[in-house]
Amino acid sequence: MAADLSPLMGPGIGVTCFLSMLKTGGPMSLNSKIYRLTEWHRRIDEALRREMRRRGADPLRLLRLRHLKQRVKERLHRSMRSPAFG
């Protein structure tokens, strides 16, 4: 049955499509892009806070989450500075 599925019907389609659209500038509207980036930033922030509260927090995981959060924040700021936004 899995052989009948098109490549767009895979189990990770949400994240995969989102990341590929961000890289290629696909058919995502600017407001949609900003919303999704804000959601990603919020989720990463929640994961970071959970990890910091956890006893014996993994420093490498904290570093990765902080780096990812910063990258999403930078992309969000670049999107909001876009001439199409204002």
Gaussian input, Z-matrix of N, CA and C with variables (Angstrom, degrees):
# hf/3-21g

backbone

0 1
 N
 C     1     B1
 C     2     B2     1     A1
 N     3     B3     2     A2     1     D1
 C     4     B4     3     A3     2     D2
 C     5     B5     4     A4     3     D3
 N     6     B6     5     A5     4     D4
 C     7     B7     6     A6     5     D5
 C     8     B8     7     A7     6     D6
 N     9     B9     8     A8     7     D7
 C    10    B10     9     A9     8     D8
 C    11    B11    10    A10     9     D9
 N    12    B12    11    A11    10    D10
 C    13    B13    12    A12    11    D11
 C    14    B14    13    A13    12    D12
 N    15    B15    14    A14    13    D13
 C    16    B16    15    A15    14    D14
 C    17    B17    16    A16    15    D15
 N    18    B18    17    A17    16    D16
 C    19    B19    18    A18    17    D17
 C    20    B20    19    A19    18    D18
 N    21    B21    20    A20    19    D19
 C    22    B22    21    A21    20    D20
 C    23    B23    22    A22    21    D21
 N    24    B24    23    A23    22    D22
 C    25    B25    24    A24    23    D23
 C    26    B26    25    A25    24    D24
 N    27    B27    26    A26    25    D25
 C    28    B28    27    A27    26    D26
 C    29    B29    28    A28    27    D27
 N    30    B30    29    A29    28    D28
 C    31    B31    30    A30    29    D29
 C    32    B32    31    A31    30    D30
 N    33    B33    32    A32    31    D31
 C    34    B34    33    A33    32    D32
 C    35    B35    34    A34    33    D33
 N    36    B36    35    A35    34    D34
 C    37    B37    36    A36    35    D35
 C    38    B38    37    A37    36    D36
 N    39    B39    38    A38    37    D37
 C    40    B40    39    A39    38    D38
 C    41    B41    40    A40    39    D39
 N    42    B42    41    A41    40    D40
 C    43    B43    42    A42    41    D41
 C    44    B44    43    A43    42    D42
 N    45    B45    44    A44    43    D43
 C    46    B46    45    A45    44    D44
 C    47    B47    46    A46    45    D45
 N    48    B48    47    A47    46    D46
 C    49    B49    48    A48    47    D47
 C    50    B50    49    A49    48    D48
 N    51    B51    50    A50    49    D49
 C    52    B52    51    A51    50    D50
 C    53    B53    52    A52    51    D51
 N    54    B54    53    A53    52    D52
 C    55    B55    54    A54    53    D53
 C    56    B56    55    A55    54    D54
 N    57    B57    56    A56    55    D55
 C    58    B58    57    A57    56    D56
 C    59    B59    58    A58    57    D57
 N    60    B60    59    A59    58    D58
 C    61    B61    60    A60    59    D59
 C    62    B62    61    A61    60    D60
 N    63    B63    62    A62    61    D61
 C    64    B64    63    A63    62    D62
 C    65    B65    64    A64    63    D63
 N    66    B66    65    A65    64    D64
 C    67    B67    66    A66    65    D65
 C    68    B68    67    A67    66    D66
 N    69    B69    68    A68    67    D67
 C    70    B70    69    A69    68    D68
 C    71    B71    70    A70    69    D69
 N    72    B72    71    A71    70    D70
 C    73    B73    72    A72    71    D71
 C    74    B74    73    A73    72    D72
 N    75    B75    74    A74    73    D73
 C    76    B76    75    A75    74    D74
 C    77    B77    76    A76    75    D75
 N    78    B78    77    A77    76    D76
 C    79    B79    78    A78    77    D77
 C    80    B80    79    A79    78    D78
 N    81    B81    80    A80    79    D79
 C    82    B82    81    A81    80    D80
 C    83    B83    82    A82    81    D81
 N    84    B84    83    A83    82    D82
 C    85    B85    84    A84    83    D83
 C    86    B86    85    A85    84    D84
 N    87    B87    86    A86    85    D85
 C    88    B88    87    A87    86    D86
 C    89    B89    88    A88    87    D87
 N    90    B90    89    A89    88    D88
 C    91    B91    90    A90    89    D89
 C    92    B92    91    A91    90    D90
 N    93    B93    92    A92    91    D91
 C    94    B94    93    A93    92    D92
 C    95    B95    94    A94    93    D93
 N    96    B96    95    A95    94    D94
 C    97    B97    96    A96    95    D95
 C    98    B98    97    A97    96    D96
 N    99    B99    98    A98    97    D97
 C   100   B100    99    A99    98    D98
 C   101   B101   100   A100    99    D99
 N   102   B102   101   A101   100   D100
 C   103   B103   102   A102   101   D101
 C   104   B104   103   A103   102   D102
 N   105   B105   104   A104   103   D103
 C   106   B106   105   A105   104   D104
 C   107   B107   106   A106   105   D105
 N   108   B108   107   A107   106   D106
 C   109   B109   108   A108   107   D107
 C   110   B110   109   A109   108   D108
 N   111   B111   110   A110   109   D109
 C   112   B112   111   A111   110   D110
 C   113   B113   112   A112   111   D111
 N   114   B114   113   A113   112   D112
 C   115   B115   114   A114   113   D113
 C   116   B116   115   A115   114   D114
 N   117   B117   116   A116   115   D115
 C   118   B118   117   A117   116   D116
 C   119   B119   118   A118   117   D117
 N   120   B120   119   A119   118   D118
 C   121   B121   120   A120   119   D119
 C   122   B122   121   A121   120   D120
 N   123   B123   122   A122   121   D121
 C   124   B124   123   A123   122   D122
 C   125   B125   124   A124   123   D123
 N   126   B126   125   A125   124   D124
 C   127   B127   126   A126   125   D125
 C   128   B128   127   A127   126   D126
 N   129   B129   128   A128   127   D127
 C   130   B130   129   A129   128   D128
 C   131   B131   130   A130   129   D129
 N   132   B132   131   A131   130   D130
 C   133   B133   132   A132   131   D131
 C   134   B134   133   A133   132   D132
 N   135   B135   134   A134   133   D133
 C   136   B136   135   A135   134   D134
 C   137   B137   136   A136   135   D135
 N   138   B138   137   A137   136   D136
 C   139   B139   138   A138   137   D137
 C   140   B140   139   A139   138   D138
 N   141   B141   140   A140   139   D139
 C   142   B142   141   A141   140   D140
 C   143   B143   142   A142   141   D141
 N   144   B144   143   A143   142   D142
 C   145   B145   144   A144   143   D143
 C   146   B146   145   A145   144   D144
 N   147   B147   146   A146   145   D145
 C   148   B148   147   A147   146   D146
 C   149   B149   148   A148   147   D147
 N   150   B150   149   A149   148   D148
 C   151   B151   150   A150   149   D149
 C   152   B152   151   A151   150   D150
 N   153   B153   152   A152   151   D151
 C   154   B154   153   A153   152   D152
 C   155   B155   154   A154   153   D153
 N   156   B156   155   A155   154   D154
 C   157   B157   156   A156   155   D155
 C   158   B158   157   A157   156   D156
 N   159   B159   158   A158   157   D157
 C   160   B160   159   A159   158   D158
 C   161   B161   160   A160   159   D159
 N   162   B162   161   A161   160   D160
 C   163   B163   162   A162   161   D161
 C   164   B164   163   A163   162   D162
 N   165   B165   164   A164   163   D163
 C   166   B166   165   A165   164   D164
 C   167   B167   166   A166   165   D165
 N   168   B168   167   A167   166   D166
 C   169   B169   168   A168   167   D167
 C   170   B170   169   A169   168   D168
 N   171   B171   170   A170   169   D169
 C   172   B172   171   A171   170   D170
 C   173   B173   172   A172   171   D171
 N   174   B174   173   A173   172   D172
 C   175   B175   174   A174   173   D173
 C   176   B176   175   A175   174   D174
 N   177   B177   176   A176   175   D175
 C   178   B178   177   A177   176   D176
 C   179   B179   178   A178   177   D177
 N   180   B180   179   A179   178   D178
 C   181   B181   180   A180   179   D179
 C   182   B182   181   A181   180   D180
 N   183   B183   182   A182   181   D181
 C   184   B184   183   A183   182   D182
 C   185   B185   184   A184   183   D183
 N   186   B186   185   A185   184   D184
 C   187   B187   186   A186   185   D185
 C   188   B188   187   A187   186   D186
 N   189   B189   188   A188   187   D187
 C   190   B190   189   A189   188   D188
 C   191   B191   190   A190   189   D189
 N   192   B192   191   A191   190   D190
 C   193   B193   192   A192   191   D191
 C   194   B194   193   A193   192   D192
 N   195   B195   194   A194   193   D193
 C   196   B196   195   A195   194   D194
 C   197   B197   196   A196   195   D195
 N   198   B198   197   A197   196   D196
 C   199   B199   198   A198   197   D197
 C   200   B200   199   A199   198   D198
 N   201   B201   200   A200   199   D199
 C   202   B202   201   A201   200   D200
 C   203   B203   202   A202   201   D201
 N   204   B204   203   A203   202   D202
 C   205   B205   204   A204   203   D203
 C   206   B206   205   A205   204   D204
 N   207   B207   206   A206   205   D205
 C   208   B208   207   A207   206   D206
 C   209   B209   208   A208   207   D207
 N   210   B210   209   A209   208   D208
 C   211   B211   210   A210   209   D209
 C   212   B212   211   A211   210   D210
 N   213   B213   212   A212   211   D211
 C   214   B214   213   A213   212   D212
 C   215   B215   214   A214   213   D213
 N   216   B216   215   A215   214   D214
 C   217   B217   216   A216   215   D215
 C   218   B218   217   A217   216   D216
 N   219   B219   218   A218   217   D217
 C   220   B220   219   A219   218   D218
 C   221   B221   220   A220   219   D219
 N   222   B222   221   A221   220   D220
 C   223   B223   222   A222   221   D221
 C   224   B224   223   A223   222   D222
 N   225   B225   224   A224   223   D223
 C   226   B226   225   A225   224   D224
 C   227   B227   226   A226   225   D225
 N   228   B228   227   A227   226   D226
 C   229   B229   228   A228   227   D227
 C   230   B230   229   A229   228   D228
 N   231   B231   230   A230   229   D229
 C   232   B232   231   A231   230   D230
 C   233   B233   232   A232   231   D231
 N   234   B234   233   A233   232   D232
 C   235   B235   234   A234   233   D233
 C   236   B236   235   A235   234   D234
 N   237   B237   236   A236   235   D235
 C   238   B238   237   A237   236   D236
 C   239   B239   238   A238   237   D237
 N   240   B240   239   A239   238   D238
 C   241   B241   240   A240   239   D239
 C   242   B242   241   A241   240   D240
 N   243   B243   242   A242   241   D241
 C   244   B244   243   A243   242   D242
 C   245   B245   244   A244   243   D243
 N   246   B246   245   A245   244   D244
 C   247   B247   246   A246   245   D245
 C   248   B248   247   A247   246   D246
 N   249   B249   248   A248   247   D247
 C   250   B250   249   A249   248   D248
 C   251   B251   250   A250   249   D249
 N   252   B252   251   A251   250   D250
 C   253   B253   252   A252   251   D251
 C   254   B254   253   A253   252   D252
 N   255   B255   254   A254   253   D253
 C   256   B256   255   A255   254   D254
 C   257   B257   256   A256   255   D255

   B1=1.4483
   B2=1.5215
   B3=1.3257
   B4=1.4538
   B5=1.5263
   B6=1.3332
   B7=1.4599
   B8=1.5286
   B9=1.3380
   B10=1.4534
   B11=1.5249
   B12=1.3044
   B13=1.4589
   B14=1.5175
   B15=1.3002
   B16=1.4642
   B17=1.5191
   B18=1.3333
   B19=1.4659
   B20=1.5276
   B21=1.3207
   B22=1.4603
   B23=1.5213
   B24=1.3149
   B25=1.4559
   B26=1.5258
   B27=1.3176
   B28=1.4597
   B29=1.5153
   B30=1.3338
   B31=1.4571
   B32=1.5269
   B33=1.3237
   B34=1.4541
   B35=1.5194
   B36=1.3131
   B37=1.4603
   B38=1.5144
   B39=1.3197
   B40=1.4602
   B41=1.5101
   B42=1.3176
   B43=1.4584
   B44=1.5183
   B45=1.3350
   B46=1.4599
   B47=1.5147
   B48=1.3173
   B49=1.4672
   B50=1.5195
   B51=1.3073
   B52=1.4593
   B53=1.5196
   B54=1.3287
   B55=1.4588
   B56=1.5165
   B57=1.3303
   B58=1.4624
   B59=1.5201
   B60=1.3181
   B61=1.4597
   B62=1.5191
   B63=1.3382
   B64=1.4622
   B65=1.5202
   B66=1.3309
   B67=1.4599
   B68=1.5215
   B69=1.3272
   B70=1.4605
   B71=1.5135
   B72=1.3164
   B73=1.4595
   B74=1.5156
   B75=1.3271
   B76=1.4578
   B77=1.5117
   B78=1.3189
   B79=1.4619
   B80=1.5212
   B81=1.3172
   B82=1.4532
   B83=1.5338
   B84=1.3201
   B85=1.4632
   B86=1.5244
   B87=1.3087
   B88=1.4546
   B89=1.5281
   B90=1.3335
   B91=1.4713
   B92=1.5211
   B93=1.3264
   B94=1.4522
   B95=1.5308
   B96=1.3170
   B97=1.4573
   B98=1.5221
   B99=1.3212
   B100=1.4631
   B101=1.5229
   B102=1.3274
   B103=1.4613
   B104=1.5308
   B105=1.3243
   B106=1.4631
   B107=1.5229
   B108=1.3108
   B109=1.4611
   B110=1.5237
   B111=1.3317
   B112=1.4699
   B113=1.5233
   B114=1.3272
   B115=1.4653
   B116=1.5247
   B117=1.3239
   B118=1.4632
   B119=1.5248
   B120=1.3143
   B121=1.4701
   B122=1.5217
   B123=1.3270
   B124=1.4667
   B125=1.5240
   B126=1.3297
   B127=1.4679
   B128=1.5259
   B129=1.3167
   B130=1.4636
   B131=1.5185
   B132=1.3328
   B133=1.4631
   B134=1.5267
   B135=1.3252
   B136=1.4706
   B137=1.5205
   B138=1.3351
   B139=1.4664
   B140=1.5286
   B141=1.3159
   B142=1.4634
   B143=1.5217
   B144=1.3146
   B145=1.4719
   B146=1.5263
   B147=1.3522
   B148=1.4725
   B149=1.5188
   B150=1.3308
   B151=1.4638
   B152=1.5268
   B153=1.3285
   B154=1.4671
   B155=1.5214
   B156=1.3348
   B157=1.4703
   B158=1.5229
   B159=1.3222
   B160=1.4604
   B161=1.5207
   B162=1.3053
   B163=1.4634
   B164=1.5292
   B165=1.3079
   B166=1.4605
   B167=1.5174
   B168=1.3205
   B169=1.4632
   B170=1.5285
   B171=1.3013
   B172=1.4573
   B173=1.5348
   B174=1.3316
   B175=1.4678
   B176=1.5309
   B177=1.3285
   B178=1.4596
   B179=1.5283
   B180=1.3245
   B181=1.4684
   B182=1.5306
   B183=1.3186
   B184=1.4681
   B185=1.5269
   B186=1.3181
   B187=1.4599
   B188=1.5285
   B189=1.3399
   B190=1.4696
   B191=1.5224
   B192=1.3274
   B193=1.4620
   B194=1.5273
   B195=1.3241
   B196=1.4702
   B197=1.5302
   B198=1.3156
   B199=1.4631
   B200=1.5282
   B201=1.3232
   B202=1.4598
   B203=1.5283
   B204=1.3191
   B205=1.4628
   B206=1.5270
   B207=1.3305
   B208=1.4631
   B209=1.5281
   B210=1.3276
   B211=1.4633
   B212=1.5187
   B213=1.3305
   B214=1.4612
   B215=1.5277
   B216=1.3172
   B217=1.4656
   B218=1.5281
   B219=1.3286
   B220=1.4649
   B221=1.5281
   B222=1.3338
   B223=1.4678
   B224=1.5221
   B225=1.3190
   B226=1.4576
   B227=1.5245
   B228=1.3185
   B229=1.4594
   B230=1.5234
   B231=1.3370
   B232=1.4609
   B233=1.5204
   B234=1.3261
   B235=1.4626
   B236=1.5237
   B237=1.3234
   B238=1.4676
   B239=1.5183
   B240=1.3282
   B241=1.4623
   B242=1.5134
   B243=1.3175
   B244=1.4646
   B245=1.5370
   B246=1.3423
   B247=1.4644
   B248=1.5270
   B249=1.3236
   B250=1.4688
   B251=1.5200
   B252=1.3567
   B253=1.4571
   B254=1.5229
   B255=1.2956
   B256=1.4448
   B257=1.4685
   A1=111.16
   A2=117.79
   A3=120.46
   A4=111.98
   A5=116.87
   A6=120.00
   A7=111.03
   A8=117.80
   A9=122.05
   A10=112.78
   A11=117.61
   A12=120.98
   A13=110.50
   A14=115.31
   A15=119.42
   A16=108.62
   A17=118.66
   A18=120.35
   A19=113.05
   A20=117.90
   A21=120.95
   A22=112.90
   A23=117.97
   A24=120.71
   A25=112.26
   A26=119.11
   A27=122.01
   A28=112.38
   A29=118.00
   A30=121.45
   A31=113.30
   A32=119.14
   A33=120.88
   A34=112.75
   A35=117.14
   A36=120.77
   A37=112.85
   A38=119.24
   A39=120.28
   A40=112.66
   A41=116.83
   A42=121.62
   A43=110.42
   A44=116.61
   A45=120.47
   A46=111.34
   A47=116.95
   A48=120.47
   A49=110.58
   A50=116.64
   A51=120.43
   A52=110.82
   A53=116.66
   A54=119.85
   A55=111.47
   A56=117.87
   A57=119.10
   A58=110.56
   A59=119.10
   A60=121.13
   A61=111.00
   A62=116.77
   A63=119.04
   A64=110.69
   A65=116.07
   A66=119.72
   A67=111.64
   A68=116.56
   A69=119.95
   A70=113.02
   A71=117.86
   A72=120.11
   A73=110.83
   A74=117.01
   A75=123.86
   A76=113.72
   A77=116.23
   A78=121.75
   A79=115.74
   A80=117.51
   A81=121.08
   A82=108.58
   A83=116.64
   A84=118.37
   A85=109.31
   A86=116.33
   A87=120.55
   A88=111.57
   A89=117.40
   A90=119.97
   A91=110.70
   A92=116.62
   A93=121.18
   A94=109.90
   A95=115.98
   A96=120.71
   A97=110.80
   A98=117.03
   A99=121.04
   A100=110.87
   A101=116.59
   A102=120.68
   A103=110.27
   A104=116.00
   A105=119.47
   A106=111.67
   A107=117.43
   A108=119.78
   A109=111.25
   A110=116.50
   A111=120.66
   A112=110.30
   A113=116.44
   A114=120.37
   A115=110.78
   A116=117.12
   A117=120.40
   A118=109.72
   A119=117.88
   A120=122.03
   A121=109.90
   A122=116.97
   A123=121.13
   A124=111.21
   A125=116.80
   A126=120.50
   A127=111.65
   A128=116.18
   A129=119.81
   A130=109.88
   A131=116.93
   A132=121.40
   A133=110.54
   A134=117.11
   A135=120.58
   A136=110.76
   A137=117.13
   A138=120.63
   A139=110.72
   A140=116.42
   A141=121.33
   A142=110.33
   A143=117.39
   A144=120.79
   A145=111.65
   A146=116.14
   A147=119.73
   A148=110.80
   A149=115.69
   A150=119.77
   A151=110.87
   A152=118.24
   A153=120.87
   A154=111.32
   A155=117.63
   A156=120.77
   A157=112.19
   A158=115.92
   A159=120.80
   A160=110.36
   A161=115.05
   A162=119.97
   A163=108.15
   A164=116.85
   A165=120.60
   A166=111.83
   A167=116.33
   A168=121.30
   A169=110.46
   A170=115.88
   A171=122.69
   A172=109.13
   A173=118.09
   A174=120.13
   A175=112.82
   A176=117.08
   A177=119.80
   A178=111.05
   A179=116.38
   A180=120.05
   A181=110.28
   A182=116.91
   A183=120.66
   A184=110.86
   A185=116.21
   A186=120.79
   A187=111.27
   A188=115.78
   A189=119.80
   A190=111.66
   A191=116.58
   A192=120.19
   A193=111.15
   A194=117.10
   A195=120.02
   A196=111.04
   A197=115.74
   A198=120.22
   A199=110.63
   A200=116.63
   A201=120.95
   A202=110.91
   A203=116.59
   A204=120.89
   A205=110.73
   A206=116.91
   A207=120.88
   A208=111.28
   A209=117.23
   A210=120.31
   A211=111.54
   A212=116.69
   A213=120.33
   A214=109.81
   A215=116.69
   A216=120.97
   A217=111.01
   A218=116.78
   A219=120.46
   A220=111.33
   A221=115.83
   A222=119.48
   A223=110.87
   A224=116.93
   A225=121.69
   A226=110.65
   A227=117.36
   A228=120.95
   A229=111.84
   A230=116.71
   A231=119.50
   A232=110.96
   A233=116.79
   A234=120.96
   A235=111.06
   A236=116.62
   A237=119.87
   A238=111.71
   A239=118.32
   A240=121.22
   A241=112.00
   A242=116.04
   A243=120.68
   A244=110.05
   A245=118.71
   A246=121.43
   A247=112.51
   A248=117.57
   A249=120.48
   A250=111.54
   A251=117.36
   A252=119.75
   A253=111.76
   A254=117.84
   A255=121.24
   A256=111.61
   D1=-37.13
   D2=-179.83
   D3=-64.74
   D4=-24.73
   D5=179.92
   D6=-69.49
   D7=-22.78
   D8=-179.76
   D9=-78.13
   D10=-14.27
   D11=-176.53
   D12=-76.50
   D13=138.58
   D14=175.52
   D15=-73.49
   D16=164.61
   D17=179.17
   D18=-60.28
   D19=-21.36
   D20=-179.17
   D21=-82.83
   D22=-2.39
   D23=-176.18
   D24=-107.04
   D25=16.72
   D26=-178.39
   D27=-65.96
   D28=166.32
   D29=-176.62
   D30=-67.87
   D31=-26.54
   D32=-177.82
   D33=-102.56
   D34=28.58
   D35=-172.45
   D36=-60.96
   D37=-36.55
   D38=-177.85
   D39=-61.32
   D40=-54.55
   D41=-178.30
   D42=-69.61
   D43=-43.62
   D44=-177.85
   D45=-61.31
   D46=-48.20
   D47=179.67
   D48=-63.40
   D49=-43.67
   D50=-178.51
   D51=-59.72
   D52=-48.41
   D53=-178.56
   D54=-65.67
   D55=-39.10
   D56=-179.94
   D57=-69.36
   D58=-35.63
   D59=177.86
   D60=-67.61
   D61=-36.16
   D62=177.73
   D63=-65.55
   D64=-38.54
   D65=-178.87
   D66=-71.30
   D67=-39.45
   D68=-174.11
   D69=-96.82
   D70=-8.96
   D71=-176.99
   D72=70.17
   D73=40.29
   D74=-175.39
   D75=-61.76
   D76=-163.76
   D77=-170.92
   D78=-75.01
   D79=33.63
   D80=-178.84
   D81=-92.51
   D82=130.94
   D83=177.60
   D84=-69.30
   D85=159.01
   D86=-176.83
   D87=-63.26
   D88=-42.04
   D89=179.16
   D90=-63.31
   D91=-39.34
   D92=178.96
   D93=-64.71
   D94=-41.84
   D95=179.87
   D96=-63.12
   D97=-45.00
   D98=179.48
   D99=-64.05
   D100=-40.90
   D101=178.29
   D102=-61.09
   D103=-47.84
   D104=-178.21
   D105=-65.09
   D106=-40.35
   D107=177.38
   D108=-63.77
   D109=-39.17
   D110=177.55
   D111=-63.58
   D112=-41.12
   D113=177.96
   D114=-63.90
   D115=-44.49
   D116=178.24
   D117=-60.45
   D118=-43.84
   D119=-179.71
   D120=-60.89
   D121=-43.35
   D122=179.70
   D123=-63.49
   D124=-44.32
   D125=-178.75
   D126=-65.82
   D127=-40.31
   D128=178.04
   D129=-65.07
   D130=-40.25
   D131=178.45
   D132=-61.94
   D133=-42.17
   D134=177.89
   D135=-62.97
   D136=-43.84
   D137=179.32
   D138=-63.85
   D139=-38.70
   D140=178.28
   D141=-63.86
   D142=-45.09
   D143=179.15
   D144=-63.90
   D145=-41.10
   D146=177.84
   D147=-61.50
   D148=-43.81
   D149=-178.44
   D150=-66.02
   D151=-38.27
   D152=179.54
   D153=-67.62
   D154=-33.68
   D155=178.92
   D156=-75.01
   D157=-23.97
   D158=-175.79
   D159=-68.01
   D160=137.08
   D161=177.57
   D162=-68.38
   D163=130.67
   D164=-178.87
   D165=72.26
   D166=42.07
   D167=-178.51
   D168=-57.15
   D169=141.45
   D170=-179.14
   D171=-79.92
   D172=113.39
   D173=-177.30
   D174=-63.02
   D175=-32.61
   D176=178.98
   D177=-68.74
   D178=-39.97
   D179=177.03
   D180=-65.22
   D181=-41.18
   D182=177.21
   D183=-60.06
   D184=-43.33
   D185=179.13
   D186=-62.38
   D187=-44.77
   D188=179.17
   D189=-62.84
   D190=-43.41
   D191=-179.84
   D192=-64.76
   D193=-41.29
   D194=178.41
   D195=-63.54
   D196=-41.53
   D197=179.96
   D198=-65.43
   D199=-44.38
   D200=179.24
   D201=-63.72
   D202=-42.18
   D203=178.55
   D204=-61.19
   D205=-40.94
   D206=178.65
   D207=-65.60
   D208=-40.44
   D209=179.09
   D210=-64.41
   D211=-41.49
   D212=178.33
   D213=-65.96
   D214=-40.54
   D215=178.91
   D216=-61.93
   D217=-43.77
   D218=178.62
   D219=-62.51
   D220=-42.43
   D221=178.97
   D222=-65.49
   D223=-37.36
   D224=177.58
   D225=-63.15
   D226=-44.85
   D227=178.76
   D228=-64.83
   D229=-39.55
   D230=176.87
   D231=-62.81
   D232=-39.21
   D233=-179.85
   D234=-67.02
   D235=-36.92
   D236=-178.43
   D237=-76.02
   D238=-22.69
   D239=176.70
   D240=-82.41
   D241=-7.77
   D242=-177.16
   D243=-58.14
   D244=141.08
   D245=179.80
   D246=-61.72
   D247=-25.34
   D248=-178.94
   D249=-72.93
   D250=-20.03
   D251=-176.19
   D252=-75.85
   D253=-39.74
   D254=-173.10
   D255=-85.22

